[in-house]
Amino acid sequence: MYEDTTEEENYRLKRSLDTLFSMIINGRSLVDIQKVAARLADEHGWPYLRKASRSLEMSIEEIKKEEE
């Protein structure tokens, strides 16, 4: 079943974006930004949108089967 992001997940995502944007604005090296971005991606289980999309597709398929 499809699940939307929780308030806690939204907060964590915003905090991560703030970290990345601060690094970019402050002129940190690209290597440092890439390392932090990779770590944050792992922490968030990225690419979670693809997983959510697949979950939604499966839910839609289940509903269609039930309607038949």
N, CA, C and O atoms as a Tripos MOL2 file, in Angstrom:
@<TRIPOS>MOLECULE
protein
  272   271    68     0     0
PROTEIN
NO_CHARGES

@<TRIPOS>ATOM
      1 N           0.8350   -1.1810    0.0000 N.3       1 MET1
      2 CA          0.0000    0.0000    0.0000 C.3       1 MET1
      3 C           0.8790    1.2430    0.0000 C.2       1 MET1
      4 O           1.9530    1.2480    0.6020 O.2       1 MET1
      5 N           0.4330    2.2810   -0.6650 N.am      2 TYR2
      6 CA          1.1770    3.5270   -0.7880 C.3       2 TYR2
      7 C           1.1560    4.2950    0.5280 C.2       2 TYR2
      8 O           0.1020    4.4690    1.1400 O.2       2 TYR2
      9 N           2.3250    4.7490    0.9550 N.am      3 GLU3
     10 CA          2.4160    5.5470    2.1690 C.3       3 GLU3
     11 C           3.0860    6.8740    1.8530 C.2       3 GLU3
     12 O           4.1330    6.9080    1.2060 O.2       3 GLU3
     13 N           2.4900    7.9550    2.3040 N.am      4 ASP4
     14 CA          3.0740    9.2740    2.1230 C.3       4 ASP4
     15 C           4.1620    9.4760    3.1740 C.2       4 ASP4
     16 O           4.2520    8.7180    4.1400 O.2       4 ASP4
     17 N           4.9810   10.4970    2.9790 N.am      5 THR5
     18 CA          6.0270   10.7690    3.9530 C.3       5 THR5
     19 C           5.4290   11.3380    5.2300 C.2       5 THR5
     20 O           4.4250   12.0490    5.1980 O.2       5 THR5
     21 N           6.0510   11.0200    6.3370 N.am      6 THR6
     22 CA          5.5900   11.5130    7.6250 C.3       6 THR6
     23 C           6.1960   12.8760    7.9010 C.2       6 THR6
     24 O           7.0870   13.3260    7.1800 O.2       6 THR6
     25 N           5.7130   13.5320    8.9450 N.am      7 GLU7
     26 CA          6.2630   14.8340    9.3310 C.3       7 GLU7
     27 C           7.7410   14.7090    9.6810 C.2       7 GLU7
     28 O           8.5420   15.5810    9.3460 O.2       7 GLU7
     29 N           8.0920   13.6250   10.3520 N.am      8 GLU8
     30 CA          9.5020   13.4200   10.7230 C.3       8 GLU8
     31 C          10.3710   13.2710    9.4760 C.2       8 GLU8
     32 O          11.4630   13.8340    9.4090 O.2       8 GLU8
     33 N           9.8880   12.5120    8.4880 N.am      9 GLU9
     34 CA         10.6410   12.3440    7.2460 C.3       9 GLU9
     35 C          10.7820   13.6720    6.5190 C.2       9 GLU9
     36 O          11.8490   13.9800    5.9870 O.2       9 GLU9
     37 N           9.7120   14.4600    6.4940 N.am     10 ASN10
     38 CA          9.7790   15.7700    5.8590 C.3      10 ASN10
     39 C          10.8120   16.6570    6.5380 C.2      10 ASN10
     40 O          11.5730   17.3550    5.8690 O.2      10 ASN10
     41 N          10.8380   16.6290    7.8740 N.am     11 TYR11
     42 CA         11.8110   17.4240    8.6150 C.3      11 TYR11
     43 C          13.2350   16.9790    8.2930 C.2      11 TYR11
     44 O          14.1130   17.8110    8.0610 O.2      11 TYR11
     45 N          13.4600   15.6640    8.2780 N.am     12 ARG12
     46 CA         14.7920   15.1400    7.9680 C.3      12 ARG12
     47 C          15.2280   15.5330    6.5590 C.2      12 ARG12
     48 O          16.3880   15.8820    6.3420 O.2      12 ARG12
     49 N          14.3000   15.4780    5.5980 N.am     13 LEU13
     50 CA         14.6250   15.8750    4.2260 C.3      13 LEU13
     51 C          14.9820   17.3560    4.1440 C.2      13 LEU13
     52 O          15.9440   17.7390    3.4780 O.2      13 LEU13
     53 N          14.1970   18.1820    4.8300 N.am     14 LYS14
     54 CA         14.4760   19.6290    4.8290 C.3      14 LYS14
     55 C          15.8230   19.9250    5.4760 C.2      14 LYS14
     56 O          16.5690   20.7810    5.0020 O.2      14 LYS14
     57 N          16.1340   19.2160    6.5630 N.am     15 ARG15
     58 CA         17.4160   19.4190    7.2430 C.3      15 ARG15
     59 C          18.5710   19.0080    6.3230 C.2      15 ARG15
     60 O          19.6100   19.6680    6.2910 O.2      15 ARG15
     61 N          18.3850   17.9240    5.5830 N.am     16 SER16
     62 CA         19.4150   17.4700    4.6500 C.3      16 SER16
     63 C          19.6120   18.4640    3.5100 C.2      16 SER16
     64 O          20.7410   18.7650    3.1230 O.2      16 SER16
     65 N          18.5020   18.9690    2.9770 N.am     17 LEU17
     66 CA         18.6130   19.9790    1.9160 C.3      17 LEU17
     67 C          19.3040   21.2360    2.4310 C.2      17 LEU17
     68 O          20.1060   21.8430    1.7210 O.2      17 LEU17
     69 N          18.9940   21.6240    3.6610 N.am     18 ASP18
     70 CA         19.6420   22.7860    4.2530 C.3      18 ASP18
     71 C          21.1520   22.5690    4.3310 C.2      18 ASP18
     72 O          21.9350   23.4740    4.0410 O.2      18 ASP18
     73 N          21.5480   21.3670    4.7220 N.am     19 THR19
     74 CA         22.9760   21.0520    4.8010 C.3      19 THR19
     75 C          23.6310   21.1810    3.4330 C.2      19 THR19
     76 O          24.6810   21.8090    3.2980 O.2      19 THR19
     77 N          23.0120   20.5880    2.4240 N.am     20 LEU20
     78 CA         23.5860   20.6430    1.0760 C.3      20 LEU20
     79 C          23.6110   22.0640    0.5220 C.2      20 LEU20
     80 O          24.6140   22.4920   -0.0480 O.2      20 LEU20
     81 N          22.5080   22.7940    0.6870 N.am     21 PHE21
     82 CA         22.4650   24.1710    0.1850 C.3      21 PHE21
     83 C          23.4920   25.0470    0.8880 C.2      21 PHE21
     84 O          24.1160   25.8970    0.2520 O.2      21 PHE21
     85 N          23.6760   24.8560    2.1750 N.am     22 SER22
     86 CA         24.6730   25.6350    2.9210 C.3      22 SER22
     87 C          26.0750   25.3520    2.3970 C.2      22 SER22
     88 O          26.8920   26.2600    2.2490 O.2      22 SER22
     89 N          26.3390   24.0850    2.1190 N.am     23 MET23
     90 CA         27.6510   23.7250    1.5840 C.3      23 MET23
     91 C          27.8810   24.3760    0.2250 C.2      23 MET23
     92 O          28.9760   24.8640   -0.0570 O.2      23 MET23
     93 N          26.8570   24.3840   -0.6110 N.am     24 ILE24
     94 CA         26.9770   24.9790   -1.9470 C.3      24 ILE24
     95 C          27.1800   26.4810   -1.8400 C.2      24 ILE24
     96 O          28.0710   27.0390   -2.4810 O.2      24 ILE24
     97 N          26.3600   27.1330   -1.0350 N.am     25 ILE25
     98 CA         26.4340   28.5860   -0.8910 C.3      25 ILE25
     99 C          27.7700   29.0260   -0.3020 C.2      25 ILE25
    100 O          28.3120   30.0650   -0.6810 O.2      25 ILE25
    101 N          28.2970   28.2300    0.6250 N.am     26 ASN26
    102 CA         29.5570   28.5830    1.2740 C.3      26 ASN26
    103 C          30.7850   28.1680    0.4740 C.2      26 ASN26
    104 O          31.9140   28.3340    0.9350 O.2      26 ASN26
    105 N          30.5670   27.6300   -0.7190 N.am     27 GLY27
    106 CA         31.6800   27.3380   -1.6250 C.3      27 GLY27
    107 C          32.4990   26.1130   -1.2600 C.2      27 GLY27
    108 O          33.6900   26.0550   -1.5690 O.2      27 GLY27
    109 N          31.8860   25.1360   -0.6090 N.am     28 ARG28
    110 CA         32.6140   23.9130   -0.2810 C.3      28 ARG28
    111 C          32.9780   23.1830   -1.5620 C.2      28 ARG28
    112 O          32.3470   23.3780   -2.6010 O.2      28 ARG28
    113 N          33.9840   22.3540   -1.4850 N.am     29 SER29
    114 CA         34.4470   21.6450   -2.6810 C.3      29 SER29
    115 C          33.3860   20.6420   -3.1420 C.2      29 SER29
    116 O          32.6100   20.1160   -2.3440 O.2      29 SER29
    117 N          33.3790   20.4010   -4.4270 N.am     30 LEU30
    118 CA         32.4160   19.4710   -5.0150 C.3      30 LEU30
    119 C          32.5780   18.0710   -4.4390 C.2      30 LEU30
    120 O          31.5910   17.3610   -4.2500 O.2      30 LEU30
    121 N          33.8020   17.6720   -4.1620 N.am     31 VAL31
    122 CA         34.0450   16.3570   -3.5880 C.3      31 VAL31
    123 C          33.3740   16.2400   -2.2260 C.2      31 VAL31
    124 O          32.7470   15.2250   -1.9270 O.2      31 VAL31
    125 N          33.5030   17.2730   -1.4010 N.am     32 ASP32
    126 CA         32.8600   17.2570   -0.0810 C.3      32 ASP32
    127 C          31.3440   17.1870   -0.2100 C.2      32 ASP32
    128 O          30.6820   16.4480    0.5180 O.2      32 ASP32
    129 N          30.8030   17.9640   -1.1430 N.am     33 ILE33
    130 CA         29.3490   17.9750   -1.3560 C.3      33 ILE33
    131 C          28.8760   16.6090   -1.8270 C.2      33 ILE33
    132 O          27.8330   16.1320   -1.3810 O.2      33 ILE33
    133 N          29.6230   15.9740   -2.7180 N.am     34 GLN34
    134 CA         29.2580   14.6480   -3.2080 C.3      34 GLN34
    135 C          29.2800   13.6110   -2.0920 C.2      34 GLN34
    136 O          28.4030   12.7500   -2.0240 O.2      34 GLN34
    137 N          30.2760   13.6900   -1.2240 N.am     35 LYS35
    138 CA         30.3660   12.7430   -0.1030 C.3      35 LYS35
    139 C          29.1760   12.9000    0.8300 C.2      35 LYS35
    140 O          28.5690   11.9110    1.2430 O.2      35 LYS35
    141 N          28.8410   14.1460    1.1630 N.am     36 VAL36
    142 CA         27.7080   14.3930    2.0530 C.3      36 VAL36
    143 C          26.4050   13.9630    1.3800 C.2      36 VAL36
    144 O          25.5440   13.3610    2.0210 O.2      36 VAL36
    145 N          26.2590   14.2710    0.0910 N.am     37 ALA37
    146 CA         25.0480   13.8890   -0.6370 C.3      37 ALA37
    147 C          24.8870   12.3730   -0.6590 C.2      37 ALA37
    148 O          23.7740   11.8740   -0.4950 O.2      37 ALA37
    149 N          25.9660   11.6360   -0.8580 N.am     38 ALA38
    150 CA         25.9030   10.1720   -0.8680 C.3      38 ALA38
    151 C          25.5090    9.6370    0.5070 C.2      38 ALA38
    152 O          24.7080    8.7080    0.6080 O.2      38 ALA38
    153 N          26.0710   10.2200    1.5620 N.am     39 ARG39
    154 CA         25.7280    9.7860    2.9200 C.3      39 ARG39
    155 C          24.2650   10.0640    3.2210 C.2      39 ARG39
    156 O          23.5730    9.2240    3.7960 O.2      39 ARG39
    157 N          23.7900   11.2510    2.8320 N.am     40 LEU40
    158 CA         22.3920   11.6080    3.0690 C.3      40 LEU40
    159 C          21.4480   10.7140    2.2680 C.2      40 LEU40
    160 O          20.3780   10.3450    2.7530 O.2      40 LEU40
    161 N          21.8380   10.3710    1.0590 N.am     41 ALA41
    162 CA         21.0190    9.4780    0.2340 C.3      41 ALA41
    163 C          20.8610    8.1290    0.9160 C.2      41 ALA41
    164 O          19.7720    7.5560    0.9240 O.2      41 ALA41
    165 N          21.9460    7.6220    1.4890 N.am     42 ASP42
    166 CA         21.8670    6.3490    2.2110 C.3      42 ASP42
    167 C          20.9750    6.4690    3.4390 C.2      42 ASP42
    168 O          20.1710    5.5790    3.7150 O.2      42 ASP42
    169 N          21.1140    7.5640    4.1740 N.am     43 GLU43
    170 CA         20.3070    7.7660    5.3780 C.3      43 GLU43
    171 C          18.8130    7.7990    5.0650 C.2      43 GLU43
    172 O          17.9940    7.3100    5.8430 O.2      43 GLU43
    173 N          18.4730    8.3750    3.9300 N.am     44 HIS44
    174 CA         17.0670    8.5370    3.5690 C.3      44 HIS44
    175 C          16.5200    7.3730    2.7490 C.2      44 HIS44
    176 O          15.3280    7.3260    2.4440 O.2      44 HIS44
    177 N          17.3900    6.4420    2.3980 N.am     45 GLY45
    178 CA         16.9240    5.3050    1.5950 C.3      45 GLY45
    179 C          16.5720    5.7160    0.1810 C.2      45 GLY45
    180 O          15.6790    5.1330   -0.4340 O.2      45 GLY45
    181 N          17.2590    6.7040   -0.3330 N.am     46 TRP46
    182 CA         17.0130    7.1840   -1.6850 C.3      46 TRP46
    183 C          17.4170    6.1010   -2.6730 C.2      46 TRP46
    184 O          18.4190    5.4320   -2.4210 O.2      46 TRP46
    185 N          16.7490    5.8890   -3.7210 N.am     47 PRO47
    186 CA         15.6660    6.6720   -4.3340 C.3      47 PRO47
    187 C          14.2970    6.2230   -3.8480 C.2      47 PRO47
    188 O          13.6940    5.3140   -4.4170 O.2      47 PRO47
    189 N          13.8210    6.8540   -2.8110 N.am     48 TYR48
    190 CA         12.5470    6.4610   -2.2050 C.3      48 TYR48
    191 C          11.3620    6.7990   -3.0790 C.2      48 TYR48
    192 O          10.3240    6.1470   -2.9670 O.2      48 TYR48
    193 N          11.4720    7.7940   -3.9470 N.am     49 LEU49
    194 CA         10.3410    8.1320   -4.8130 C.3      49 LEU49
    195 C          10.0480    6.9990   -5.7890 C.2      49 LEU49
    196 O           8.8890    6.7320   -6.1050 O.2      49 LEU49
    197 N          11.0900    6.3370   -6.2630 N.am     50 ARG50
    198 CA         10.8780    5.2010   -7.1650 C.3      50 ARG50
    199 C          10.2040    4.0620   -6.4100 C.2      50 ARG50
    200 O           9.3310    3.3820   -6.9470 O.2      50 ARG50
    201 N          10.6160    3.8590   -5.1590 N.am     51 LYS51
    202 CA         10.0060    2.8110   -4.3540 C.3      51 LYS51
    203 C           8.5380    3.1350   -4.0890 C.2      51 LYS51
    204 O           7.6790    2.2570   -4.1810 O.2      51 LYS51
    205 N           8.2520    4.3830   -3.7630 N.am     52 ALA52
    206 CA          6.8740    4.7930   -3.5060 C.3      52 ALA52
    207 C           6.0440    4.6660   -4.7750 C.2      52 ALA52
    208 O           4.8780    4.2720   -4.7280 O.2      52 ALA52
    209 N           6.6490    5.0020   -5.9010 N.am     53 SER53
    210 CA          5.9490    4.8990   -7.1750 C.3      53 SER53
    211 C           5.5910    3.4450   -7.4690 C.2      53 SER53
    212 O           4.4780    3.1500   -7.9050 O.2      53 SER53
    213 N           6.5360    2.5410   -7.2290 N.am     54 ARG54
    214 CA          6.2670    1.1200   -7.4450 C.3      54 ARG54
    215 C           5.1830    0.6310   -6.4970 C.2      54 ARG54
    216 O           4.3200   -0.1580   -6.8820 O.2      54 ARG54
    217 N           5.2330    1.1020   -5.2580 N.am     55 SER55
    218 CA          4.2350    0.7110   -4.2670 C.3      55 SER55
    219 C           2.8530    1.1960   -4.6920 C.2      55 SER55
    220 O           1.8680    0.4700   -4.5590 O.2      55 SER55
    221 N           2.7820    2.4110   -5.1990 N.am     56 LEU56
    222 CA          1.5200    2.9600   -5.6640 C.3      56 LEU56
    223 C           0.9940    2.1720   -6.8550 C.2      56 LEU56
    224 O          -0.1990    1.8780   -6.9280 O.2      56 LEU56
    225 N           1.8750    1.8290   -7.7840 N.am     57 GLU57
    226 CA          1.4680    1.0390   -8.9440 C.3      57 GLU57
    227 C           0.9110   -0.3140   -8.5120 C.2      57 GLU57
    228 O          -0.0930   -0.7840   -9.0480 O.2      57 GLU57
    229 N           1.5690   -0.9310   -7.5420 N.am     58 MET58
    230 CA          1.1070   -2.2330   -7.0590 C.3      58 MET58
    231 C          -0.2560   -2.0910   -6.3780 C.2      58 MET58
    232 O          -1.1190   -2.9570   -6.5300 O.2      58 MET58
    233 N          -0.4510   -1.0080   -5.6320 N.am     59 SER59
    234 CA         -1.7370   -0.7800   -4.9710 C.3      59 SER59
    235 C          -2.8460   -0.6000   -6.0040 C.2      59 SER59
    236 O          -3.9520   -1.1120   -5.8290 O.2      59 SER59
    237 N          -2.5560    0.1110   -7.0550 N.am     60 ILE60
    238 CA         -3.5460    0.3360   -8.1180 C.3      60 ILE60
    239 C          -3.9010   -0.9930   -8.7800 C.2      60 ILE60
    240 O          -5.0680   -1.2600   -9.0670 O.2      60 ILE60
    241 N          -2.8820   -1.8250   -9.0200 N.am     61 GLU61
    242 CA         -3.1340   -3.1320   -9.6190 C.3      61 GLU61
    243 C          -4.0110   -3.9940   -8.7140 C.2      61 GLU61
    244 O          -4.9080   -4.6870   -9.1930 O.2      61 GLU61
    245 N          -3.7520   -3.9490   -7.4060 N.am     62 GLU62
    246 CA         -4.5570   -4.7190   -6.4600 C.3      62 GLU62
    247 C          -6.0130   -4.2470   -6.4650 C.2      62 GLU62
    248 O          -6.9310   -5.0650   -6.4070 O.2      62 GLU62
    249 N          -6.2210   -2.9480   -6.5340 N.am     63 ILE63
    250 CA         -7.5800   -2.3990   -6.5590 C.3      63 ILE63
    251 C          -8.2970   -2.8650   -7.8240 C.2      63 ILE63
    252 O          -9.4640   -3.2540   -7.7780 O.2      63 ILE63
    253 N          -7.5910   -2.8240   -8.9500 N.am     64 LYS64
    254 CA         -8.2000   -3.2700  -10.2090 C.3      64 LYS64
    255 C          -8.6030   -4.7310  -10.1340 C.2      64 LYS64
    256 O          -9.6710   -5.1070  -10.6170 O.2      64 LYS64
    257 N          -7.7480   -5.5660   -9.5260 N.am     65 LYS65
    258 CA         -8.0510   -6.9920   -9.3960 C.3      65 LYS65
    259 C          -9.2850   -7.1980   -8.5320 C.2      65 LYS65
    260 O         -10.1210   -8.0510   -8.8290 O.2      65 LYS65
    261 N          -9.4000   -6.4100   -7.4520 N.am     66 GLU66
    262 CA        -10.5400   -6.5280   -6.5550 C.3      66 GLU66
    263 C         -11.8430   -6.0890   -7.2480 C.2      66 GLU66
    264 O         -12.9150   -6.6210   -6.9560 O.2      66 GLU66
    265 N         -11.7430   -5.1340   -8.1500 N.am     67 GLU67
    266 CA        -12.9280   -4.6420   -8.8460 C.3      67 GLU67
    267 C         -13.4290   -5.6380   -9.8840 C.2      67 GLU67
    268 O         -14.6020   -5.6030  -10.2560 O.2      67 GLU67
    269 N         -12.5590   -6.5220  -10.3550 N.am     68 GLU68
    270 CA        -12.9570   -7.4790  -11.3990 C.3      68 GLU68
    271 C         -13.8330   -8.5820  -10.8720 C.2      68 GLU68
    272 O         -14.2450   -9.4590  -11.6300 O.2      68 GLU68
@<TRIPOS>BOND
     1     1     2 1
     2     2     3 1
     3     3     4 2
     4     3     5 am
     5     5     6 1
     6     6     7 1
     7     7     8 2
     8     7     9 am
     9     9    10 1
    10    10    11 1
    11    11    12 2
    12    11    13 am
    13    13    14 1
    14    14    15 1
    15    15    16 2
    16    15    17 am
    17    17    18 1
    18    18    19 1
    19    19    20 2
    20    19    21 am
    21    21    22 1
    22    22    23 1
    23    23    24 2
    24    23    25 am
    25    25    26 1
    26    26    27 1
    27    27    28 2
    28    27    29 am
    29    29    30 1
    30    30    31 1
    31    31    32 2
    32    31    33 am
    33    33    34 1
    34    34    35 1
    35    35    36 2
    36    35    37 am
    37    37    38 1
    38    38    39 1
    39    39    40 2
    40    39    41 am
    41    41    42 1
    42    42    43 1
    43    43    44 2
    44    43    45 am
    45    45    46 1
    46    46    47 1
    47    47    48 2
    48    47    49 am
    49    49    50 1
    50    50    51 1
    51    51    52 2
    52    51    53 am
    53    53    54 1
    54    54    55 1
    55    55    56 2
    56    55    57 am
    57    57    58 1
    58    58    59 1
    59    59    60 2
    60    59    61 am
    61    61    62 1
    62    62    63 1
    63    63    64 2
    64    63    65 am
    65    65    66 1
    66    66    67 1
    67    67    68 2
    68    67    69 am
    69    69    70 1
    70    70    71 1
    71    71    72 2
    72    71    73 am
    73    73    74 1
    74    74    75 1
    75    75    76 2
    76    75    77 am
    77    77    78 1
    78    78    79 1
    79    79    80 2
    80    79    81 am
    81    81    82 1
    82    82    83 1
    83    83    84 2
    84    83    85 am
    85    85    86 1
    86    86    87 1
    87    87    88 2
    88    87    89 am
    89    89    90 1
    90    90    91 1
    91    91    92 2
    92    91    93 am
    93    93    94 1
    94    94    95 1
    95    95    96 2
    96    95    97 am
    97    97    98 1
    98    98    99 1
    99    99   100 2
   100    99   101 am
   101   101   102 1
   102   102   103 1
   103   103   104 2
   104   103   105 am
   105   105   106 1
   106   106   107 1
   107   107   108 2
   108   107   109 am
   109   109   110 1
   110   110   111 1
   111   111   112 2
   112   111   113 am
   113   113   114 1
   114   114   115 1
   115   115   116 2
   116   115   117 am
   117   117   118 1
   118   118   119 1
   119   119   120 2
   120   119   121 am
   121   121   122 1
   122   122   123 1
   123   123   124 2
   124   123   125 am
   125   125   126 1
   126   126   127 1
   127   127   128 2
   128   127   129 am
   129   129   130 1
   130   130   131 1
   131   131   132 2
   132   131   133 am
   133   133   134 1
   134   134   135 1
   135   135   136 2
   136   135   137 am
   137   137   138 1
   138   138   139 1
   139   139   140 2
   140   139   141 am
   141   141   142 1
   142   142   143 1
   143   143   144 2
   144   143   145 am
   145   145   146 1
   146   146   147 1
   147   147   148 2
   148   147   149 am
   149   149   150 1
   150   150   151 1
   151   151   152 2
   152   151   153 am
   153   153   154 1
   154   154   155 1
   155   155   156 2
   156   155   157 am
   157   157   158 1
   158   158   159 1
   159   159   160 2
   160   159   161 am
   161   161   162 1
   162   162   163 1
   163   163   164 2
   164   163   165 am
   165   165   166 1
   166   166   167 1
   167   167   168 2
   168   167   169 am
   169   169   170 1
   170   170   171 1
   171   171   172 2
   172   171   173 am
   173   173   174 1
   174   174   175 1
   175   175   176 2
   176   175   177 am
   177   177   178 1
   178   178   179 1
   179   179   180 2
   180   179   181 am
   181   181   182 1
   182   182   183 1
   183   183   184 2
   184   183   185 am
   185   185   186 1
   186   186   187 1
   187   187   188 2
   188   187   189 am
   189   189   190 1
   190   190   191 1
   191   191   192 2
   192   191   193 am
   193   193   194 1
   194   194   195 1
   195   195   196 2
   196   195   197 am
   197   197   198 1
   198   198   199 1
   199   199   200 2
   200   199   201 am
   201   201   202 1
   202   202   203 1
   203   203   204 2
   204   203   205 am
   205   205   206 1
   206   206   207 1
   207   207   208 2
   208   207   209 am
   209   209   210 1
   210   210   211 1
   211   211   212 2
   212   211   213 am
   213   213   214 1
   214   214   215 1
   215   215   216 2
   216   215   217 am
   217   217   218 1
   218   218   219 1
   219   219   220 2
   220   219   221 am
   221   221   222 1
   222   222   223 1
   223   223   224 2
   224   223   225 am
   225   225   226 1
   226   226   227 1
   227   227   228 2
   228   227   229 am
   229   229   230 1
   230   230   231 1
   231   231   232 2
   232   231   233 am
   233   233   234 1
   234   234   235 1
   235   235   236 2
   236   235   237 am
   237   237   238 1
   238   238   239 1
   239   239   240 2
   240   239   241 am
   241   241   242 1
   242   242   243 1
   243   243   244 2
   244   243   245 am
   245   245   246 1
   246   246   247 1
   247   247   248 2
   248   247   249 am
   249   249   250 1
   250   250   251 1
   251   251   252 2
   252   251   253 am
   253   253   254 1
   254   254   255 1
   255   255   256 2
   256   255   257 am
   257   257   258 1
   258   258   259 1
   259   259   260 2
   260   259   261 am
   261   261   262 1
   262   262   263 1
   263   263   264 2
   264   263   265 am
   265   265   266 1
   266   266   267 1
   267   267   268 2
   268   267   269 am
   269   269   270 1
   270   270   271 1
   271   271   272 2
@<TRIPOS>SUBSTRUCTURE
     1 MET1         2 RESIDUE 1 A MET
     2 TYR2         6 RESIDUE 1 A TYR
     3 GLU3        10 RESIDUE 1 A GLU
     4 ASP4        14 RESIDUE 1 A ASP
     5 THR5        18 RESIDUE 1 A THR
     6 THR6        22 RESIDUE 1 A THR
     7 GLU7        26 RESIDUE 1 A GLU
     8 GLU8        30 RESIDUE 1 A GLU
     9 GLU9        34 RESIDUE 1 A GLU
    10 ASN10       38 RESIDUE 1 A ASN
    11 TYR11       42 RESIDUE 1 A TYR
    12 ARG12       46 RESIDUE 1 A ARG
    13 LEU13       50 RESIDUE 1 A LEU
    14 LYS14       54 RESIDUE 1 A LYS
    15 ARG15       58 RESIDUE 1 A ARG
    16 SER16       62 RESIDUE 1 A SER
    17 LEU17       66 RESIDUE 1 A LEU
    18 ASP18       70 RESIDUE 1 A ASP
    19 THR19       74 RESIDUE 1 A THR
    20 LEU20       78 RESIDUE 1 A LEU
    21 PHE21       82 RESIDUE 1 A PHE
    22 SER22       86 RESIDUE 1 A SER
    23 MET23       90 RESIDUE 1 A MET
    24 ILE24       94 RESIDUE 1 A ILE
    25 ILE25       98 RESIDUE 1 A ILE
    26 ASN26      102 RESIDUE 1 A ASN
    27 GLY27      106 RESIDUE 1 A GLY
    28 ARG28      110 RESIDUE 1 A ARG
    29 SER29      114 RESIDUE 1 A SER
    30 LEU30      118 RESIDUE 1 A LEU
    31 VAL31      122 RESIDUE 1 A VAL
    32 ASP32      126 RESIDUE 1 A ASP
    33 ILE33      130 RESIDUE 1 A ILE
    34 GLN34      134 RESIDUE 1 A GLN
    35 LYS35      138 RESIDUE 1 A LYS
    36 VAL36      142 RESIDUE 1 A VAL
    37 ALA37      146 RESIDUE 1 A ALA
    38 ALA38      150 RESIDUE 1 A ALA
    39 ARG39      154 RESIDUE 1 A ARG
    40 LEU40      158 RESIDUE 1 A LEU
    41 ALA41      162 RESIDUE 1 A ALA
    42 ASP42      166 RESIDUE 1 A ASP
    43 GLU43      170 RESIDUE 1 A GLU
    44 HIS44      174 RESIDUE 1 A HIS
    45 GLY45      178 RESIDUE 1 A GLY
    46 TRP46      182 RESIDUE 1 A TRP
    47 PRO47      186 RESIDUE 1 A PRO
    48 TYR48      190 RESIDUE 1 A TYR
    49 LEU49      194 RESIDUE 1 A LEU
    50 ARG50      198 RESIDUE 1 A ARG
    51 LYS51      202 RESIDUE 1 A LYS
    52 ALA52      206 RESIDUE 1 A ALA
    53 SER53      210 RESIDUE 1 A SER
    54 ARG54      214 RESIDUE 1 A ARG
    55 SER55      218 RESIDUE 1 A SER
    56 LEU56      222 RESIDUE 1 A LEU
    57 GLU57      226 RESIDUE 1 A GLU
    58 MET58      230 RESIDUE 1 A MET
    59 SER59      234 RESIDUE 1 A SER
    60 ILE60      238 RESIDUE 1 A ILE
    61 GLU61      242 RESIDUE 1 A GLU
    62 GLU62      246 RESIDUE 1 A GLU
    63 ILE63      250 RESIDUE 1 A ILE
    64 LYS64      254 RESIDUE 1 A LYS
    65 LYS65      258 RESIDUE 1 A LYS
    66 GLU66      262 RESIDUE 1 A GLU
    67 GLU67      266 RESIDUE 1 A GLU
    68 GLU68      270 RESIDUE 1 A GLU
